[in-house]
Amino acid sequence: MAGFERAVLTSKSAIIALALVLRKLTVEEAAQAAHVEVNSQIERWGEVEDSHDVDYQDVRRQLGSVACVLMDS
């Protein structure tokens, strides 16, 4: 349950988190899905150095930690 909570808070989506927990999405797919809105903003306004790229990697790290916890389940 703690892994699900972390995935929800990180991805800002219960659906993405549930798909990750149920192993319907990989970490990379979940990170890309969680990043859709940011990608849209980057296309429109441009990327902020040391912000958007760092945030994306942090989301991958957080969701990856959830996947690692689930490997034992």
All heavy atoms as a GROMACS GRO file, in nm:
protein
  561
    1MET      N    1   0.082  -0.119   0.000
    1MET     CA    2   0.000   0.000   0.000
    1MET      C    3   0.087   0.126   0.000
    1MET      O    4   0.051   0.224  -0.063
    1MET     CB    5  -0.092  -0.002   0.122
    1MET     CG    6  -0.206   0.089   0.110
    1MET     SD    7  -0.310   0.045  -0.029
    1MET     CE    8  -0.462   0.101   0.024
    2ALA      N    9   0.200   0.121   0.069
    2ALA     CA   10   0.290   0.237   0.072
    2ALA      C   11   0.346   0.264  -0.067
    2ALA      O   12   0.363   0.380  -0.106
    2ALA     CB   13   0.404   0.214   0.171
    3GLY      N   14   0.373   0.159  -0.143
    3GLY     CA   15   0.421   0.175  -0.279
    3GLY      C   16   0.317   0.241  -0.367
    3GLY      O   17   0.349   0.328  -0.448
    4PHE      N   18   0.193   0.202  -0.350
    4PHE     CA   19   0.084   0.263  -0.427
    4PHE      C   20   0.073   0.411  -0.394
    4PHE      O   21   0.060   0.495  -0.483
    4PHE     CB   22  -0.048   0.191  -0.398
    4PHE     CG   23  -0.166   0.252  -0.470
    4PHE    CD1   24  -0.180   0.238  -0.607
    4PHE    CD2   25  -0.261   0.322  -0.400
    4PHE    CE1   26  -0.288   0.295  -0.674
    4PHE    CE2   27  -0.370   0.379  -0.465
    4PHE     CZ   28  -0.384   0.365  -0.603
    5GLU      N   29   0.081   0.444  -0.266
    5GLU     CA   30   0.072   0.584  -0.224
    5GLU      C   31   0.186   0.665  -0.287
    5GLU      O   32   0.163   0.774  -0.339
    5GLU     CB   33   0.078   0.596  -0.073
    5GLU     CG   34   0.073   0.740  -0.026
    5GLU     CD   35   0.090   0.755   0.125
    5GLU    OE1   36   0.150   0.666   0.188
    5GLU    OE2   37   0.046   0.859   0.177
    6ARG      N   38   0.307   0.612  -0.284
    6ARG     CA   39   0.421   0.684  -0.342
    6ARG      C   40   0.400   0.703  -0.492
    6ARG      O   41   0.429   0.810  -0.546
    6ARG     CB   42   0.550   0.609  -0.318
    6ARG     CG   43   0.667   0.670  -0.395
    6ARG     CD   44   0.796   0.606  -0.360
    6ARG     NE   45   0.849   0.685  -0.251
    6ARG     CZ   46   0.973   0.674  -0.208
    6ARG    NH1   47   1.055   0.587  -0.261
    6ARG    NH2   48   1.017   0.749  -0.110
    7ALA      N   49   0.349   0.601  -0.559
    7ALA     CA   50   0.326   0.611  -0.703
    7ALA      C   51   0.219   0.716  -0.735
    7ALA      O   52   0.233   0.790  -0.832
    7ALA     CB   53   0.287   0.475  -0.760
    8VAL      N   54   0.114   0.723  -0.653
    8VAL     CA   55   0.008   0.823  -0.674
    8VAL      C   56   0.065   0.963  -0.654
    8VAL      O   57   0.043   1.053  -0.736
    8VAL     CB   58  -0.112   0.800  -0.579
    8VAL    CG1   59  -0.208   0.919  -0.582
    8VAL    CG2   60  -0.184   0.673  -0.615
    9LEU      N   61   0.138   0.983  -0.546
    9LEU     CA   62   0.191   1.116  -0.518
    9LEU      C   63   0.294   1.158  -0.622
    9LEU      O   64   0.300   1.275  -0.660
    9LEU     CB   65   0.254   1.119  -0.378
    9LEU     CG   66   0.156   1.102  -0.262
    9LEU    CD1   67   0.231   1.092  -0.130
    9LEU    CD2   68   0.056   1.215  -0.259
   10THR      N   69   0.372   1.064  -0.670
   10THR     CA   70   0.474   1.096  -0.769
   10THR      C   71   0.414   1.124  -0.906
   10THR      O   72   0.449   1.222  -0.971
   10THR     CB   73   0.576   0.980  -0.780
   10THR    OG1   74   0.638   0.961  -0.653
   10THR    CG2   75   0.682   1.009  -0.883
   11SER      N   76   0.324   1.038  -0.949
   11SER     CA   77   0.267   1.052  -1.083
   11SER      C   78   0.150   1.150  -1.087
   11SER      O   79   0.108   1.192  -1.193
   11SER     CB   80   0.220   0.916  -1.135
   11SER     OG   81   0.110   0.869  -1.059
   12LYS      N   82   0.097   1.182  -0.968
   12LYS     CA   83  -0.022   1.267  -0.955
   12LYS      C   84  -0.142   1.205  -1.025
   12LYS      O   85  -0.229   1.275  -1.077
   12LYS     CB   86   0.007   1.407  -1.008
   12LYS     CG   87   0.118   1.476  -0.934
   12LYS     CD   88   0.150   1.610  -0.991
   12LYS     CE   89   0.267   1.668  -0.914
   12LYS     NZ   90   0.357   1.743  -0.998
   13SER      N   91  -0.144   1.070  -1.025
   13SER     CA   92  -0.253   0.999  -1.092
   13SER      C   93  -0.273   0.863  -1.026
   13SER      O   94  -0.181   0.781  -1.025
   13SER     CB   95  -0.221   0.981  -1.239
   13SER     OG   96  -0.311   0.891  -1.299
   14ALA      N   97  -0.393   0.839  -0.977
   14ALA     CA   98  -0.424   0.708  -0.921
   14ALA      C   99  -0.428   0.601  -1.030
   14ALA      O  100  -0.393   0.486  -1.006
   14ALA     CB  101  -0.558   0.713  -0.847
   15ILE      N  102  -0.468   0.640  -1.151
   15ILE     CA  103  -0.477   0.543  -1.261
   15ILE      C  104  -0.338   0.496  -1.303
   15ILE      O  105  -0.315   0.376  -1.321
   15ILE     CB  106  -0.554   0.603  -1.380
   15ILE    CG1  107  -0.700   0.626  -1.338
   15ILE    CG2  108  -0.545   0.514  -1.502
   15ILE    CD1  109  -0.782   0.704  -1.436
   16ILE      N  110  -0.245   0.590  -1.318
   16ILE     CA  111  -0.108   0.553  -1.353
   16ILE      C  112  -0.047   0.467  -1.243
   16ILE      O  113   0.017   0.366  -1.269
   16ILE     CB  114  -0.022   0.678  -1.379
   16ILE    CG1  115  -0.071   0.751  -1.504
   16ILE    CG2  116   0.126   0.641  -1.394
   16ILE    CD1  117  -0.008   0.887  -1.526
   17ALA      N  118  -0.070   0.507  -1.118
   17ALA     CA  119  -0.016   0.432  -1.005
   17ALA      C  120  -0.072   0.290  -1.001
   17ALA      O  121   0.002   0.193  -0.981
   17ALA     CB  122  -0.047   0.504  -0.874
   18LEU      N  123  -0.202   0.277  -1.022
   18LEU     CA  124  -0.264   0.145  -1.021
   18LEU      C  125  -0.209   0.058  -1.133
   18LEU      O  126  -0.180  -0.060  -1.113
   18LEU     CB  127  -0.416   0.158  -1.033
   18LEU     CG  128  -0.496   0.029  -1.023
   18LEU    CD1  129  -0.473  -0.039  -0.889
   18LEU    CD2  130  -0.644   0.056  -1.044
   19ALA      N  131  -0.194   0.116  -1.251
   19ALA     CA  132  -0.139   0.040  -1.364
   19ALA      C  133   0.004  -0.006  -1.334
   19ALA      O  134   0.043  -0.118  -1.369
   19ALA     CB  135  -0.143   0.123  -1.491
   20LEU      N  136   0.082   0.078  -1.268
   20LEU     CA  137   0.219   0.039  -1.231
   20LEU      C  138   0.218  -0.073  -1.128
   20LEU      O  139   0.290  -0.172  -1.142
   20LEU     CB  140   0.296   0.161  -1.178
   20LEU     CG  141   0.441   0.136  -1.137
   20LEU    CD1  142   0.526   0.096  -1.257
   20LEU    CD2  143   0.499   0.259  -1.069
   21VAL      N  144   0.134  -0.058  -1.027
   21VAL     CA  145   0.126  -0.159  -0.920
   21VAL      C  146   0.077  -0.293  -0.975
   21VAL      O  147   0.126  -0.399  -0.935
   21VAL     CB  148   0.035  -0.109  -0.806
   21VAL    CG1  149   0.000  -0.220  -0.710
   21VAL    CG2  150   0.102   0.007  -0.732
   22LEU      N  151  -0.016  -0.288  -1.069
   22LEU     CA  152  -0.068  -0.412  -1.130
   22LEU      C  153   0.022  -0.464  -1.242
   22LEU      O  154  -0.012  -0.562  -1.308
   22LEU     CB  155  -0.210  -0.390  -1.182
   22LEU     CG  156  -0.316  -0.359  -1.078
   22LEU    CD1  157  -0.450  -0.330  -1.144
   22LEU    CD2  158  -0.328  -0.472  -0.977
   23ARG      N  159   0.132  -0.396  -1.263
   23ARG     CA  160   0.232  -0.432  -1.364
   23ARG      C  161   0.177  -0.429  -1.507
   23ARG      O  162   0.216  -0.508  -1.591
   23ARG     CB  163   0.295  -0.567  -1.331
   23ARG     CG  164   0.366  -0.564  -1.197
   23ARG     CD  165   0.427  -0.695  -1.161
   23ARG     NE  166   0.494  -0.680  -1.031
   23ARG     CZ  167   0.502  -0.773  -0.942
   23ARG    NH1  168   0.449  -0.891  -0.965
   23ARG    NH2  169   0.564  -0.752  -0.828
   24LYS      N  170   0.086  -0.335  -1.530
   24LYS     CA  171   0.032  -0.313  -1.665
   24LYS      C  172   0.117  -0.210  -1.740
   24LYS      O  173   0.110  -0.200  -1.861
   24LYS     CB  174  -0.113  -0.264  -1.660
   24LYS     CG  175  -0.207  -0.359  -1.589
   24LYS     CD  176  -0.220  -0.490  -1.663
   24LYS     CE  177  -0.320  -0.581  -1.594
   24LYS     NZ  178  -0.329  -0.712  -1.656
   25LEU      N  179   0.193  -0.129  -1.664
   25LEU     CA  180   0.286  -0.032  -1.721
   25LEU      C  181   0.425  -0.057  -1.665
   25LEU      O  182   0.439  -0.096  -1.548
   25LEU     CB  183   0.246   0.112  -1.682
   25LEU     CG  184   0.122   0.173  -1.741
   25LEU    CD1  185   0.099   0.312  -1.683
   25LEU    CD2  186   0.132   0.181  -1.892
   26THR      N  187   0.526  -0.031  -1.748
   26THR     CA  188   0.664  -0.033  -1.697
   26THR      C  189   0.690   0.100  -1.628
   26THR      O  190   0.611   0.194  -1.639
   26THR     CB  191   0.764  -0.051  -1.812
   26THR    OG1  192   0.759   0.065  -1.896
   26THR    CG2  193   0.736  -0.178  -1.892
   27VAL      N  194   0.803   0.110  -1.561
   27VAL     CA  195   0.841   0.236  -1.497
   27VAL      C  196   0.852   0.346  -1.602
   27VAL      O  197   0.802   0.458  -1.582
   27VAL     CB  198   0.973   0.220  -1.419
   27VAL    CG1  199   1.024   0.355  -1.371
   27VAL    CG2  200   0.955   0.126  -1.302
   28GLU      N  201   0.915   0.316  -1.713
   28GLU     CA  202   0.934   0.416  -1.819
   28GLU      C  203   0.798   0.462  -1.875
   28GLU      O  204   0.776   0.581  -1.896
   28GLU     CB  205   1.021   0.361  -1.931
   28GLU     CG  206   1.058   0.462  -2.035
   28GLU     CD  207   1.140   0.579  -1.982
   28GLU    OE1  208   1.220   0.560  -1.889
   28GLU    OE2  209   1.122   0.691  -2.034
   29GLU      N  210   0.707   0.368  -1.899
   29GLU     CA  211   0.574   0.403  -1.950
   29GLU      C  212   0.497   0.488  -1.850
   29GLU      O  213   0.430   0.585  -1.888
   29GLU     CB  214   0.496   0.277  -1.985
   29GLU     CG  215   0.550   0.201  -2.103
   29GLU     CD  216   0.490   0.062  -2.118
   29GLU    OE1  217   0.440   0.005  -2.019
   29GLU    OE2  218   0.494   0.012  -2.232
   30ALA      N  219   0.507   0.453  -1.723
   30ALA     CA  220   0.438   0.530  -1.619
   30ALA      C  221   0.496   0.670  -1.609
   30ALA      O  222   0.421   0.768  -1.596
   30ALA     CB  223   0.449   0.458  -1.484
   31ALA      N  224   0.628   0.682  -1.618
   31ALA     CA  225   0.692   0.814  -1.612
   31ALA      C  226   0.650   0.899  -1.732
   31ALA      O  227   0.622   1.019  -1.717
   31ALA     CB  228   0.843   0.799  -1.607
   32GLN      N  229   0.645   0.839  -1.849
   32GLN     CA  230   0.602   0.913  -1.968
   32GLN      C  231   0.456   0.957  -1.957
   32GLN      O  232   0.422   1.070  -1.992
   32GLN     CB  233   0.623   0.828  -2.094
   32GLN     CG  234   0.768   0.813  -2.130
   32GLN     CD  235   0.786   0.718  -2.248
   32GLN    OE1  236   0.692   0.656  -2.296
   32GLN    NE2  237   0.909   0.706  -2.294
   33ALA      N  238   0.371   0.870  -1.905
   33ALA     CA  239   0.230   0.905  -1.888
   33ALA      C  240   0.214   1.018  -1.786
   33ALA      O  241   0.133   1.108  -1.805
   33ALA     CB  242   0.150   0.782  -1.844
   34ALA      N  243   0.293   1.014  -1.680
   34ALA     CA  244   0.286   1.117  -1.577
   34ALA      C  245   0.340   1.251  -1.628
   34ALA      O  246   0.309   1.356  -1.571
   34ALA     CB  247   0.364   1.074  -1.454
   35HIS      N  248   0.416   1.248  -1.734
   35HIS     CA  249   0.484   1.367  -1.785
   35HIS      C  250   0.412   1.432  -1.903
   35HIS      O  251   0.461   1.530  -1.960
   35HIS     CB  252   0.627   1.325  -1.825
   35HIS     CG  253   0.728   1.432  -1.805
   35HIS    ND1  254   0.790   1.494  -1.909
   35HIS    CD2  255   0.777   1.488  -1.693
   35HIS    CE1  256   0.875   1.583  -1.862
   35HIS    NE2  257   0.868   1.582  -1.732
   36VAL      N  258   0.295   1.383  -1.939
   36VAL     CA  259   0.223   1.432  -2.058
   36VAL      C  260   0.196   1.582  -2.048
   36VAL      O  261   0.221   1.658  -2.143
   36VAL     CB  262   0.092   1.353  -2.080
   36VAL    CG1  263   0.002   1.421  -2.181
   36VAL    CG2  264   0.124   1.212  -2.122
   37GLU      N  265   0.144   1.628  -1.936
   37GLU     CA  266   0.112   1.770  -1.922
   37GLU      C  267   0.238   1.856  -1.930
   37GLU      O  268   0.240   1.960  -1.996
   37GLU     CB  269   0.041   1.796  -1.789
   37GLU     CG  270   0.006   1.943  -1.771
   37GLU     CD  271  -0.055   1.975  -1.636
   37GLU    OE1  272  -0.079   1.883  -1.557
   37GLU    OE2  273  -0.077   2.093  -1.610
   38VAL      N  274   0.344   1.813  -1.864
   38VAL     CA  275   0.470   1.888  -1.867
   38VAL      C  276   0.524   1.894  -2.010
   38VAL      O  277   0.571   1.999  -2.054
   38VAL     CB  278   0.573   1.826  -1.770
   38VAL    CG1  279   0.708   1.894  -1.784
   38VAL    CG2  280   0.523   1.834  -1.628
   39ASN      N  281   0.515   1.783  -2.082
   39ASN     CA  282   0.561   1.783  -2.222
   39ASN      C  283   0.484   1.883  -2.305
   39ASN      O  284   0.541   1.952  -2.390
   39ASN     CB  285   0.548   1.643  -2.283
   39ASN     CG  286   0.652   1.547  -2.232
   39ASN    OD1  287   0.756   1.588  -2.182
   39ASN    ND2  288   0.624   1.419  -2.244
   40SER      N  289   0.355   1.894  -2.281
   40SER     CA  290   0.272   1.991  -2.352
   40SER      C  291   0.317   2.133  -2.321
   40SER      O  292   0.327   2.218  -2.410
   40SER     CB  293   0.125   1.971  -2.315
   40SER     OG  294   0.046   2.071  -2.372
   41GLN      N  295   0.345   2.160  -2.196
   41GLN     CA  296   0.391   2.293  -2.156
   41GLN      C  297   0.529   2.323  -2.215
   41GLN      O  298   0.555   2.437  -2.256
   41GLN     CB  299   0.394   2.304  -2.004
   41GLN     CG  300   0.258   2.304  -1.941
   41GLN     CD  301   0.262   2.306  -1.790
   41GLN    OE1  302   0.368   2.323  -1.730
   41GLN    NE2  303   0.147   2.286  -1.728
   42ILE      N  304   0.616   2.223  -2.218
   42ILE     CA  305   0.749   2.242  -2.276
   42ILE      C  306   0.737   2.276  -2.424
   42ILE      O  307   0.808   2.365  -2.475
   42ILE     CB  308   0.837   2.117  -2.254
   42ILE    CG1  309   0.876   2.105  -2.107
   42ILE    CG2  310   0.962   2.122  -2.342
   42ILE    CD1  311   0.944   1.973  -2.073
   43GLU      N  312   0.649   2.206  -2.496
   43GLU     CA  313   0.629   2.234  -2.638
   43GLU      C  314   0.579   2.377  -2.660
   43GLU      O  315   0.618   2.442  -2.757
   43GLU     CB  316   0.529   2.135  -2.698
   43GLU     CG  317   0.585   1.998  -2.721
   43GLU     CD  318   0.483   1.901  -2.779
   43GLU    OE1  319   0.380   1.947  -2.834
   43GLU    OE2  320   0.504   1.780  -2.768
   44ARG      N  321   0.496   2.422  -2.570
   44ARG     CA  322   0.438   2.556  -2.588
   44ARG      C  323   0.531   2.666  -2.540
   44ARG      O  324   0.546   2.769  -2.607
   44ARG     CB  325   0.306   2.564  -2.512
   44ARG     CG  326   0.235   2.693  -2.533
   44ARG     CD  327   0.096   2.691  -2.479
   44ARG     NE  328   0.030   2.815  -2.518
   44ARG     CZ  329  -0.092   2.843  -2.489
   44ARG    NH1  330  -0.166   2.756  -2.424
   44ARG    NH2  331  -0.145   2.958  -2.525
   45TRP      N  332   0.592   2.649  -2.423
   45TRP     CA  333   0.667   2.757  -2.360
   45TRP      C  334   0.818   2.735  -2.358
   45TRP      O  335   0.893   2.825  -2.326
   45TRP     CB  336   0.618   2.777  -2.217
   45TRP     CG  337   0.472   2.803  -2.208
   45TRP    CD1  338   0.377   2.716  -2.163
   45TRP    CD2  339   0.402   2.920  -2.248
   45TRP    NE1  340   0.252   2.772  -2.172
   45TRP    CE2  341   0.265   2.898  -2.224
   45TRP    CE3  342   0.441   3.042  -2.302
   45TRP    CZ2  343   0.168   2.993  -2.252
   45TRP    CZ3  344   0.344   3.137  -2.330
   45TRP    CH2  345   0.211   3.112  -2.304
   46GLY      N  346   0.862   2.613  -2.385
   46GLY     CA  347   1.004   2.583  -2.380
   46GLY      C  348   1.044   2.517  -2.248
   46GLY      O  349   0.970   2.522  -2.149
   47GLU      N  350   1.160   2.456  -2.250
   47GLU     CA  351   1.208   2.383  -2.133
   47GLU      C  352   1.287   2.474  -2.041
   47GLU      O  353   1.365   2.558  -2.086
   47GLU     CB  354   1.297   2.266  -2.177
   47GLU     CG  355   1.342   2.178  -2.064
   47GLU     CD  356   1.417   2.055  -2.112
   47GLU    OE1  357   1.472   2.059  -2.223
   47GLU    OE2  358   1.419   1.957  -2.037
   48VAL      N  359   1.267   2.458  -1.912
   48VAL     CA  360   1.343   2.531  -1.812
   48VAL      C  361   1.459   2.441  -1.771
   48VAL      O  362   1.438   2.332  -1.717
   48VAL     CB  363   1.255   2.565  -1.689
   48VAL    CG1  364   1.338   2.633  -1.581
   48VAL    CG2  365   1.137   2.650  -1.729
   49GLU      N  366   1.580   2.487  -1.800
   49GLU     CA  367   1.698   2.406  -1.767
   49GLU      C  368   1.704   2.380  -1.617
   49GLU      O  369   1.668   2.467  -1.537
   49GLU     CB  370   1.826   2.477  -1.812
   49GLU     CG  371   1.851   2.469  -1.960
   49GLU     CD  372   1.986   2.525  -1.998
   49GLU    OE1  373   2.082   2.504  -1.922
   49GLU    OE2  374   1.992   2.590  -2.102
   50ASP      N  375   1.754   2.265  -1.583
   50ASP     CA  376   1.771   2.222  -1.444
   50ASP      C  377   1.640   2.219  -1.366
   50ASP      O  378   1.639   2.227  -1.245
   50ASP     CB  379   1.871   2.311  -1.369
   50ASP     CG  380   2.011   2.298  -1.424
   50ASP    OD1  381   2.043   2.190  -1.478
   50ASP    OD2  382   2.089   2.395  -1.414
   51SER      N  383   1.531   2.209  -1.437
   51SER     CA  384   1.402   2.193  -1.371
   51SER      C  385   1.325   2.079  -1.435
   51SER      O  386   1.304   1.975  -1.371
   51SER     CB  387   1.320   2.322  -1.378
   51SER     OG  388   1.194   2.302  -1.320
   52HIS      N  389   1.282   2.096  -1.558
   52HIS     CA  390   1.203   1.993  -1.625
   52HIS      C  391   1.278   1.862  -1.638
   52HIS      O  392   1.223   1.755  -1.610
   52HIS     CB  393   1.156   2.040  -1.763
   52HIS     CG  394   1.055   2.149  -1.757
   52HIS    ND1  395   1.073   2.268  -1.820
   52HIS    CD2  396   0.936   2.157  -1.695
   52HIS    CE1  397   0.969   2.346  -1.798
   52HIS    NE2  398   0.884   2.280  -1.722
   53ASP      N  399   1.404   1.868  -1.678
   53ASP     CA  400   1.480   1.744  -1.695
   53ASP      C  401   1.508   1.676  -1.562
   53ASP      O  402   1.502   1.554  -1.551
   53ASP     CB  403   1.610   1.770  -1.773
   53ASP     CG  404   1.695   1.881  -1.714
   53ASP    OD1  405   1.642   1.962  -1.634
   53ASP    OD2  406   1.814   1.889  -1.749
   54VAL      N  407   1.535   1.755  -1.459
   54VAL     CA  408   1.559   1.698  -1.326
   54VAL      C  409   1.431   1.637  -1.270
   54VAL      O  410   1.432   1.528  -1.212
   54VAL     CB  411   1.617   1.805  -1.231
   54VAL    CG1  412   1.626   1.752  -1.089
   54VAL    CG2  413   1.754   1.852  -1.280
   55ASP      N  414   1.319   1.706  -1.288
   55ASP     CA  415   1.190   1.654  -1.241
   55ASP      C  416   1.157   1.521  -1.308
   55ASP      O  417   1.108   1.429  -1.243
   55ASP     CB  418   1.078   1.754  -1.268
   55ASP     CG  419   1.083   1.876  -1.177
   55ASP    OD1  420   1.152   1.870  -1.074
   55ASP    OD2  421   1.017   1.976  -1.211
   56TYR      N  422   1.182   1.513  -1.439
   56TYR     CA  423   1.152   1.389  -1.512
   56TYR      C  424   1.234   1.272  -1.456
   56TYR      O  425   1.181   1.164  -1.432
   56TYR     CB  426   1.178   1.406  -1.661
   56TYR     CG  427   1.149   1.280  -1.740
   56TYR    CD1  428   1.019   1.235  -1.755
   56TYR    CD2  429   1.252   1.205  -1.796
   56TYR    CE1  430   0.991   1.118  -1.824
   56TYR    CE2  431   1.225   1.089  -1.866
   56TYR     CZ  432   1.095   1.046  -1.880
   56TYR     OH  433   1.068   0.931  -1.948
   57GLN      N  434   1.362   1.296  -1.432
   57GLN     CA  435   1.447   1.190  -1.377
   57GLN      C  436   1.404   1.153  -1.235
   57GLN      O  437   1.411   1.037  -1.195
   57GLN     CB  438   1.595   1.232  -1.381
   57GLN     CG  439   1.650   1.252  -1.520
   57GLN     CD  440   1.637   1.129  -1.608
   57GLN    OE1  441   1.645   1.016  -1.561
   57GLN    NE2  442   1.614   1.150  -1.736
   58ASP      N  443   1.359   1.252  -1.158
   58ASP     CA  444   1.312   1.224  -1.022
   58ASP      C  445   1.186   1.138  -1.024
   58ASP      O  446   1.173   1.046  -0.943
   58ASP     CB  447   1.286   1.355  -0.947
   58ASP     CG  448   1.252   1.331  -0.802
   58ASP    OD1  449   1.329   1.259  -0.733
   58ASP    OD2  450   1.149   1.383  -0.755
   59VAL      N  451   1.096   1.165  -1.117
   59VAL     CA  452   0.976   1.083  -1.130
   59VAL      C  453   1.015   0.939  -1.165
   59VAL      O  454   0.962   0.845  -1.106
   59VAL     CB  455   0.880   1.142  -1.236
   59VAL    CG1  456   0.772   1.042  -1.275
   59VAL    CG2  457   0.817   1.270  -1.186
   60ARG      N  458   1.108   0.922  -1.256
   60ARG     CA  459   1.155   0.788  -1.292
   60ARG      C  460   1.216   0.717  -1.172
   60ARG      O  461   1.194   0.598  -1.150
   60ARG     CB  462   1.255   0.795  -1.406
   60ARG     CG  463   1.191   0.830  -1.538
   60ARG     CD  464   1.290   0.837  -1.650
   60ARG     NE  465   1.345   0.706  -1.674
   60ARG     CZ  466   1.467   0.685  -1.723
   60ARG    NH1  467   1.544   0.786  -1.753
   60ARG    NH2  468   1.511   0.563  -1.742
   61ARG      N  469   1.294   0.791  -1.094
   61ARG     CA  470   1.357   0.732  -0.975
   61ARG      C  471   1.252   0.688  -0.873
   61ARG      O  472   1.256   0.577  -0.821
   61ARG     CB  473   1.453   0.833  -0.912
   61ARG     CG  474   1.525   0.782  -0.787
   61ARG     CD  475   1.613   0.889  -0.725
   61ARG     NE  476   1.539   1.008  -0.688
   61ARG     CZ  477   1.467   1.021  -0.577
   61ARG    NH1  478   1.457   0.921  -0.491
   61ARG    NH2  479   1.404   1.133  -0.551
   62GLN      N  480   1.156   0.776  -0.847
   62GLN     CA  481   1.051   0.745  -0.749
   62GLN      C  482   0.967   0.625  -0.793
   62GLN      O  483   0.940   0.534  -0.714
   62GLN     CB  484   0.960   0.867  -0.729
   62GLN     CG  485   1.027   0.986  -0.668
   62GLN     CD  486   1.027   0.984  -0.518
   62GLN    OE1  487   0.973   0.893  -0.455
   62GLN    NE2  488   1.087   1.083  -0.458
   63LEU      N  489   0.925   0.626  -0.920
   63LEU     CA  490   0.844   0.514  -0.970
   63LEU      C  491   0.926   0.386  -0.978
   63LEU      O  492   0.874   0.277  -0.955
   63LEU     CB  493   0.783   0.549  -1.106
   63LEU     CG  494   0.681   0.664  -1.106
   63LEU    CD1  495   0.636   0.695  -1.248
   63LEU    CD2  496   0.563   0.633  -1.016
   64GLY      N  497   1.054   0.399  -1.007
   64GLY     CA  498   1.143   0.283  -1.006
   64GLY      C  499   1.154   0.221  -0.868
   64GLY      O  500   1.159   0.098  -0.855
   65SER      N  501   1.156   0.304  -0.766
   65SER     CA  502   1.162   0.251  -0.629
   65SER      C  503   1.035   0.174  -0.595
   65SER      O  504   1.039   0.073  -0.525
   65SER     CB  505   1.189   0.362  -0.528
   65SER     OG  506   1.078   0.448  -0.513
   66VAL      N  507   0.921   0.221  -0.646
   66VAL     CA  508   0.795   0.148  -0.626
   66VAL      C  509   0.804   0.012  -0.693
   66VAL      O  510   0.766  -0.090  -0.635
   66VAL     CB  511   0.675   0.229  -0.681
   66VAL    CG1  512   0.549   0.145  -0.681
   66VAL    CG2  513   0.656   0.357  -0.600
   67ALA      N  514   0.854   0.010  -0.817
   67ALA     CA  515   0.866  -0.117  -0.890
   67ALA      C  516   0.959  -0.213  -0.815
   67ALA      O  517   0.932  -0.334  -0.811
   67ALA     CB  518   0.917  -0.091  -1.031
   68CYS      N  519   1.065  -0.162  -0.756
   68CYS     CA  520   1.158  -0.248  -0.680
   68CYS      C  521   1.090  -0.310  -0.559
   68CYS      O  522   1.109  -0.427  -0.529
   68CYS     CB  523   1.281  -0.169  -0.637
   68CYS     SG  524   1.394  -0.131  -0.772
   69VAL      N  525   1.009  -0.231  -0.491
   69VAL     CA  526   0.935  -0.281  -0.374
   69VAL      C  527   0.838  -0.391  -0.418
   69VAL      O  528   0.822  -0.492  -0.350
   69VAL     CB  529   0.861  -0.167  -0.301
   69VAL    CG1  530   0.761  -0.221  -0.201
   69VAL    CG2  531   0.960  -0.075  -0.235
   70LEU      N  532   0.775  -0.370  -0.533
   70LEU     CA  533   0.677  -0.467  -0.582
   70LEU      C  534   0.740  -0.596  -0.629
   70LEU      O  535   0.673  -0.698  -0.635
   70LEU     CB  536   0.595  -0.406  -0.695
   70LEU     CG  537   0.506  -0.288  -0.657
   70LEU    CD1  538   0.443  -0.227  -0.780
   70LEU    CD2  539   0.402  -0.332  -0.556
   71MET      N  540   0.867  -0.594  -0.662
   71MET     CA  541   0.935  -0.716  -0.709
   71MET      C  542   0.934  -0.824  -0.601
   71MET      O  543   0.932  -0.942  -0.632
   71MET     CB  544   1.079  -0.684  -0.749
   71MET     CG  545   1.087  -0.606  -0.879
   71MET     SD  546   1.253  -0.552  -0.919
   71MET     CE  547   1.338  -0.707  -0.932
   72ASP      N  548   0.936  -0.782  -0.477
   72ASP     CA  549   0.936  -0.878  -0.366
   72ASP      C  550   0.797  -0.933  -0.338
   72ASP      O  551   0.781  -1.032  -0.269
   72ASP     CB  552   0.990  -0.812  -0.239
   72ASP     CG  553   1.138  -0.780  -0.250
   72ASP    OD1  554   1.206  -0.846  -0.333
   72ASP    OD2  555   1.185  -0.692  -0.177
   73SER      N  556   0.694  -0.867  -0.392
   73SER     CA  557   0.555  -0.908  -0.363
   73SER      C  558   0.513  -1.022  -0.451
   73SER      O  559   0.544  -1.036  -0.563
   73SER     CB  560   0.460  -0.792  -0.388
   73SER     OG  561   0.498  -0.680  -0.315
   0.00000   0.00000   0.00000
